[in-house]
């Protein structure tokens, strides 16, 4: 009887160990990349709509995977596109530029609200737009930076690779010369390929 109880204990311990390995953070790297790809597409599509609605010209934006704003989101990441500068007419005041930009984006479905620290944000279908007015320099028009972000998504074992290989500011390039085609990056090329 003691031998049988010992065998049952070992079997239960093995089963618990196996089930623990299948738990929440065990998403494979391949499945994590698929989840990341599903998050990237709507952000890129939204970015091009925002770009056209804003009336921006000339600046190149960059997309990347980054840490979630909630640092407690273990094995999760988010995709963001950063447009460093949207510049207004030199004759506009900062307030006029911001009002005009907010109006244009509102007409495109992005109802920007103050989100503190002189930032404005809006979330539509899980994509968040953040506008941060920048201090203009002499001889320049009013300026702002624009961030378009996905929700925090669980990517499991792909997180380290996504942040390492696709986390630099220039991982995905959104060039205004391509705006008419609205290209959306797809896939994850080998970062070590020549």
C-alpha positions as YAML, in Angstrom:
chain: A
units: angstrom
residues:
- id: 1
  name: UNK
  ca: [0.00, 0.00, 0.00]
- id: 2
  name: UNK
  ca: [2.86, 2.41, 0.83]
- id: 3
  name: UNK
  ca: [4.44, 1.74, -2.56]
- id: 4
  name: UNK
  ca: [1.14, 2.55, -4.28]
- id: 5
  name: UNK
  ca: [0.69, 5.83, -2.32]
- id: 6
  name: UNK
  ca: [4.25, 6.83, -3.21]
- id: 7
  name: UNK
  ca: [3.57, 6.15, -6.89]
- id: 8
  name: UNK
  ca: [0.38, 8.23, -6.72]
- id: 9
  name: UNK
  ca: [2.28, 11.13, -5.09]
- id: 10
  name: UNK
  ca: [4.99, 11.01, -7.77]
- id: 11
  name: UNK
  ca: [2.33, 10.88, -10.51]
- id: 12
  name: UNK
  ca: [0.42, 13.82, -9.03]
- id: 13
  name: UNK
  ca: [3.65, 15.83, -8.65]
- id: 14
  name: UNK
  ca: [4.58, 15.13, -12.28]
- id: 15
  name: UNK
  ca: [1.10, 16.15, -13.45]
- id: 16
  name: UNK
  ca: [1.20, 19.39, -11.43]
- id: 17
  name: UNK
  ca: [4.64, 20.17, -12.87]
- id: 18
  name: UNK
  ca: [3.43, 19.52, -16.41]
- id: 19
  name: UNK
  ca: [0.31, 21.65, -15.96]
- id: 20
  name: UNK
  ca: [2.40, 24.46, -14.46]
- id: 21
  name: UNK
  ca: [4.61, 24.45, -17.54]
- id: 22
  name: UNK
  ca: [1.52, 24.95, -19.71]
- id: 23
  name: UNK
  ca: [0.42, 28.01, -17.73]
- id: 24
  name: UNK
  ca: [-0.13, 31.60, -18.81]
- id: 25
  name: UNK
  ca: [3.43, 32.65, -19.69]
- id: 26
  name: UNK
  ca: [4.24, 29.61, -21.83]
- id: 27
  name: UNK
  ca: [3.15, 31.19, -25.13]
- id: 28
  name: UNK
  ca: [5.62, 30.02, -27.75]
- id: 29
  name: UNK
  ca: [7.80, 32.54, -29.57]
- id: 30
  name: UNK
  ca: [5.99, 31.75, -32.84]
- id: 31
  name: UNK
  ca: [2.56, 32.35, -31.28]
- id: 32
  name: UNK
  ca: [3.86, 35.50, -29.57]
- id: 33
  name: UNK
  ca: [5.04, 36.85, -32.92]
- id: 34
  name: UNK
  ca: [1.63, 36.13, -34.43]
- id: 35
  name: UNK
  ca: [0.00, 38.10, -31.62]
- id: 36
  name: UNK
  ca: [2.51, 40.93, -32.15]
- id: 37
  name: UNK
  ca: [1.77, 40.96, -35.88]
- id: 38
  name: UNK
  ca: [-1.97, 41.19, -35.17]
- id: 39
  name: UNK
  ca: [-1.28, 44.21, -32.93]
- id: 40
  name: UNK
  ca: [1.04, 45.95, -35.42]
- id: 41
  name: UNK
  ca: [-1.37, 46.00, -38.37]
- id: 42
  name: UNK
  ca: [-4.17, 48.17, -36.86]
- id: 43
  name: UNK
  ca: [-1.61, 50.61, -35.44]
- id: 44
  name: UNK
  ca: [0.02, 51.03, -38.85]
- id: 45
  name: UNK
  ca: [-3.33, 51.41, -40.61]
- id: 46
  name: UNK
  ca: [-4.43, 53.97, -38.02]
- id: 47
  name: UNK
  ca: [-1.13, 55.84, -38.32]
- id: 48
  name: UNK
  ca: [-1.61, 56.42, -42.05]
- id: 49
  name: UNK
  ca: [-5.18, 57.66, -41.49]
- id: 50
  name: UNK
  ca: [-3.94, 60.01, -38.76]
- id: 51
  name: UNK
  ca: [-1.03, 61.17, -40.94]
- id: 52
  name: UNK
  ca: [-3.34, 62.09, -43.81]
- id: 53
  name: UNK
  ca: [-5.94, 63.71, -41.50]
- id: 54
  name: UNK
  ca: [-3.30, 65.83, -39.73]
- id: 55
  name: UNK
  ca: [-2.13, 67.44, -42.95]
- id: 56
  name: UNK
  ca: [1.46, 66.60, -41.99]
- id: 57
  name: UNK
  ca: [4.11, 66.66, -44.68]
- id: 58
  name: UNK
  ca: [7.60, 65.33, -44.93]
- id: 59
  name: UNK
  ca: [8.44, 63.68, -41.64]
- id: 60
  name: UNK
  ca: [9.40, 60.01, -41.45]
- id: 61
  name: UNK
  ca: [7.85, 58.03, -38.60]
- id: 62
  name: UNK
  ca: [9.27, 54.92, -36.98]
- id: 63
  name: UNK
  ca: [7.57, 51.86, -35.53]
- id: 64
  name: UNK
  ca: [8.84, 49.43, -32.92]
- id: 65
  name: UNK
  ca: [7.87, 47.01, -30.20]
- id: 66
  name: UNK
  ca: [8.41, 48.31, -26.70]
- id: 67
  name: UNK
  ca: [7.67, 47.66, -23.05]
- id: 68
  name: UNK
  ca: [4.08, 48.15, -22.00]
- id: 69
  name: UNK
  ca: [3.36, 51.34, -20.11]
- id: 70
  name: UNK
  ca: [2.21, 49.04, -17.29]
- id: 71
  name: UNK
  ca: [5.55, 47.58, -16.19]
- id: 72
  name: UNK
  ca: [3.67, 44.78, -14.39]
- id: 73
  name: UNK
  ca: [2.62, 43.31, -17.74]
- id: 74
  name: UNK
  ca: [5.06, 40.40, -17.70]
- id: 75
  name: UNK
  ca: [5.72, 38.77, -21.07]
- id: 76
  name: UNK
  ca: [3.71, 41.47, -22.83]
- id: 77
  name: UNK
  ca: [4.66, 44.18, -25.28]
- id: 78
  name: UNK
  ca: [3.04, 46.91, -27.34]
- id: 79
  name: UNK
  ca: [3.68, 48.30, -30.80]
- id: 80
  name: UNK
  ca: [4.10, 52.03, -31.26]
- id: 81
  name: UNK
  ca: [4.78, 54.41, -34.11]
- id: 82
  name: UNK
  ca: [6.55, 57.65, -33.30]
- id: 83
  name: UNK
  ca: [6.35, 60.66, -35.62]
- id: 84
  name: UNK
  ca: [8.96, 63.04, -34.20]
- id: 85
  name: UNK
  ca: [7.61, 66.33, -35.51]
- id: 86
  name: UNK
  ca: [4.42, 67.60, -37.07]
- id: 87
  name: UNK
  ca: [5.00, 71.23, -37.89]
- id: 88
  name: UNK
  ca: [2.41, 73.96, -38.25]
- id: 89
  name: UNK
  ca: [2.47, 77.17, -40.24]
- id: 90
  name: UNK
  ca: [4.99, 79.71, -38.93]
- id: 91
  name: UNK
  ca: [2.18, 82.28, -38.77]
- id: 92
  name: UNK
  ca: [0.13, 80.12, -36.35]
- id: 93
  name: UNK
  ca: [0.43, 80.39, -32.61]
- id: 94
  name: UNK
  ca: [0.97, 77.21, -30.62]
- id: 95
  name: UNK
  ca: [-2.67, 77.37, -29.45]
- id: 96
  name: UNK
  ca: [-4.00, 77.85, -33.00]
- id: 97
  name: UNK
  ca: [-1.89, 74.97, -34.28]
- id: 98
  name: UNK
  ca: [-3.05, 72.64, -31.51]
- id: 99
  name: UNK
  ca: [-6.71, 73.61, -32.01]
- id: 100
  name: UNK
  ca: [-6.40, 73.05, -35.77]
- id: 101
  name: UNK
  ca: [-4.66, 69.68, -35.30]
- id: 102
  name: UNK
  ca: [-7.26, 68.54, -32.76]
- id: 103
  name: UNK
  ca: [-10.07, 69.62, -35.11]
- id: 104
  name: UNK
  ca: [-8.59, 67.73, -38.08]
- id: 105
  name: UNK
  ca: [-8.07, 64.58, -36.03]
- id: 106
  name: UNK
  ca: [-11.54, 64.86, -34.48]
- id: 107
  name: UNK
  ca: [-13.03, 64.94, -37.99]
- id: 108
  name: UNK
  ca: [-11.17, 61.65, -38.61]
- id: 109
  name: UNK
  ca: [-12.66, 60.07, -35.48]
- id: 110
  name: UNK
  ca: [-9.94, 60.86, -32.92]
- id: 111
  name: UNK
  ca: [-11.50, 62.97, -30.16]
- id: 112
  name: UNK
  ca: [-8.39, 64.13, -28.32]
- id: 113
  name: UNK
  ca: [-8.69, 64.85, -24.60]
- id: 114
  name: UNK
  ca: [-6.11, 66.23, -22.20]
- id: 115
  name: UNK
  ca: [-4.20, 63.36, -20.61]
- id: 116
  name: UNK
  ca: [-1.96, 65.46, -18.37]
- id: 117
  name: UNK
  ca: [1.51, 66.94, -18.73]
- id: 118
  name: UNK
  ca: [0.48, 68.86, -21.86]
- id: 119
  name: UNK
  ca: [-0.40, 65.68, -23.76]
- id: 120
  name: UNK
  ca: [-3.63, 64.83, -25.53]
- id: 121
  name: UNK
  ca: [-4.86, 61.33, -26.30]
- id: 122
  name: UNK
  ca: [-7.68, 59.33, -27.81]
- id: 123
  name: UNK
  ca: [-8.27, 55.59, -28.14]
- id: 124
  name: UNK
  ca: [-10.19, 54.09, -31.05]
- id: 125
  name: UNK
  ca: [-10.61, 50.33, -31.54]
- id: 126
  name: UNK
  ca: [-7.72, 49.51, -29.20]
- id: 127
  name: UNK
  ca: [-5.28, 51.95, -30.82]
- id: 128
  name: UNK
  ca: [-4.22, 54.99, -28.80]
- id: 129
  name: UNK
  ca: [-3.09, 58.27, -30.33]
- id: 130
  name: UNK
  ca: [-1.03, 60.64, -28.16]
- id: 131
  name: UNK
  ca: [-0.11, 64.17, -29.25]
- id: 132
  name: UNK
  ca: [2.55, 66.09, -27.32]
- id: 133
  name: UNK
  ca: [3.02, 69.78, -28.22]
- id: 134
  name: UNK
  ca: [6.69, 70.74, -28.42]
- id: 135
  name: UNK
  ca: [8.34, 74.04, -27.61]
- id: 136
  name: UNK
  ca: [8.98, 75.80, -30.91]
- id: 137
  name: UNK
  ca: [12.35, 77.28, -31.73]
- id: 138
  name: UNK
  ca: [12.91, 80.73, -33.22]
- id: 139
  name: UNK
  ca: [11.96, 80.86, -36.89]
- id: 140
  name: UNK
  ca: [9.96, 77.63, -36.79]
- id: 141
  name: UNK
  ca: [6.26, 77.05, -36.67]
- id: 142
  name: UNK
  ca: [4.52, 75.30, -33.80]
- id: 143
  name: UNK
  ca: [5.35, 71.62, -33.48]
- id: 144
  name: UNK
  ca: [4.11, 68.41, -31.91]
- id: 145
  name: UNK
  ca: [5.16, 64.79, -31.67]
- id: 146
  name: UNK
  ca: [2.69, 62.04, -32.40]
- id: 147
  name: UNK
  ca: [2.57, 58.52, -30.91]
- id: 148
  name: UNK
  ca: [0.25, 55.78, -32.15]
- id: 149
  name: UNK
  ca: [0.19, 52.69, -29.89]
- id: 150
  name: UNK
  ca: [-1.40, 49.28, -29.58]
- id: 151
  name: UNK
  ca: [-2.82, 47.88, -26.40]
- id: 152
  name: UNK
  ca: [-0.49, 45.82, -24.27]
- id: 153
  name: UNK
  ca: [-0.53, 42.32, -25.75]
- id: 154
  name: UNK
  ca: [0.73, 39.04, -24.30]
- id: 155
  name: UNK
  ca: [3.60, 37.78, -26.47]
- id: 156
  name: UNK
  ca: [5.01, 35.16, -24.09]
- id: 157
  name: UNK
  ca: [8.40, 33.81, -25.08]
- id: 158
  name: UNK
  ca: [8.67, 36.21, -28.04]
- id: 159
  name: UNK
  ca: [9.01, 39.30, -25.81]
- id: 160
  name: UNK
  ca: [12.78, 39.22, -25.45]
- id: 161
  name: UNK
  ca: [13.31, 38.76, -29.19]
- id: 162
  name: UNK
  ca: [10.74, 41.42, -30.13]
- id: 163
  name: UNK
  ca: [12.31, 43.99, -27.83]
- id: 164
  name: UNK
  ca: [15.86, 43.10, -28.86]
- id: 165
  name: UNK
  ca: [15.42, 42.71, -32.62]
- id: 166
  name: UNK
  ca: [12.44, 44.99, -33.28]
- id: 167
  name: UNK
  ca: [12.66, 47.46, -30.41]
- id: 168
  name: UNK
  ca: [14.95, 50.09, -31.91]
- id: 169
  name: UNK
  ca: [13.40, 53.38, -32.94]
- id: 170
  name: UNK
  ca: [13.92, 52.53, -36.61]
- id: 171
  name: UNK
  ca: [12.64, 48.95, -36.81]
- id: 172
  name: UNK
  ca: [9.75, 49.87, -39.13]
- id: 173
  name: UNK
  ca: [9.95, 52.98, -41.27]
- id: 174
  name: UNK
  ca: [6.86, 54.95, -42.28]
- id: 175
  name: UNK
  ca: [8.05, 57.20, -45.09]
- id: 176
  name: UNK
  ca: [5.64, 59.90, -46.30]
- id: 177
  name: UNK
  ca: [6.73, 59.17, -49.87]
- id: 178
  name: UNK
  ca: [4.83, 55.89, -49.45]
- id: 179
  name: UNK
  ca: [1.74, 57.44, -47.81]
- id: 180
  name: UNK
  ca: [-0.49, 57.06, -50.86]
- id: 181
  name: UNK
  ca: [0.00, 53.29, -50.71]
- id: 182
  name: UNK
  ca: [-0.27, 53.22, -46.89]
- id: 183
  name: UNK
  ca: [2.19, 50.33, -46.51]
- id: 184
  name: UNK
  ca: [1.89, 48.17, -43.43]
- id: 185
  name: UNK
  ca: [4.95, 46.20, -42.32]
- id: 186
  name: UNK
  ca: [4.42, 42.46, -42.14]
- id: 187
  name: UNK
  ca: [6.50, 39.59, -40.87]
- id: 188
  name: UNK
  ca: [9.67, 39.56, -38.91]
- id: 189
  name: UNK
  ca: [12.77, 39.37, -41.12]
- id: 190
  name: UNK
  ca: [15.86, 37.73, -39.71]
- id: 191
  name: UNK
  ca: [17.78, 40.58, -38.03]
- id: 192
  name: UNK
  ca: [21.04, 38.70, -38.62]
- id: 193
  name: UNK
  ca: [20.48, 38.30, -42.36]
- id: 194
  name: UNK
  ca: [22.98, 40.10, -44.62]
...
